[in-house]
Amino acid sequence: MTENGSRPLDVLEASVGGAVTVHLKGGEVYEGVLSGYDQHMNLVVEDGDNTTIIRGDNVVSINP
């Protein structure tokens, strides 16, 4: 559990539809709207007409 009592997937659920910044292991950064995720923390991030699917094991941090 995190400090606020939420599990990581609970935080992701609360962030769906909102703006996020995703930092990856290779130093890449994606910004956009979190439109979905799964139990492996694979993410779907949309930025205008661009949709990016990010594999969960590459994610270092997600900032809502």
N, C-alpha and C positions, 0 to 999 in steps of 0.2 A: 504494500500500500504506500502511496505517496503521502506527503505531509498533509494535503487537504482531504485524505481519506478516499481518494478516487484511484481506481486502477487505470493503467495506461489506455486500455480500450474505452473506458468510460470518458476519458478526456478526448479521445478521438471522436467518439460519438457526439459529444457536446460541440465539437469543432466543425462537424459536417455542415456545409453551406456557408462557412465563414472563411475569411482570408487566413492563410498559413504561409510560413516560410519553412522550407524543408532543407536541411543541410545533409549532404551525402558524404560518405567516406572519402571519396576522391577530391573533396573540396568544392564540388558543384553545389549551387544553391538554386532552388526552385521556389518561386512565389506564385500564388494563385489561390483559387477557391478549392477547398477540399470537398470533392463531390462523392467520395466513397473510400472504403477500406475493407480489408477482410481480417480474419483471425491471425494471419501471418504479418499483419501491419503493412501489407502491400497497399499503396495509396494511389488514388486517382485525383490528380490536381489539374484544374482547368484554369487557363489564362486566356480570356477572349475566345478565339476560335481554336486555340491549341489545347489538346488534352494529353497529359503525360501520365503514364502508369509507372510508378516507382516501386521496385522490388524492396520489400521490407528489410531484408538483411543488408541493404546498402545505406539505410537511414541512420544518421548519427543523432539528429535532433529534429523535432517539429515544434515550431513556435506558433501558437494560435494568435 
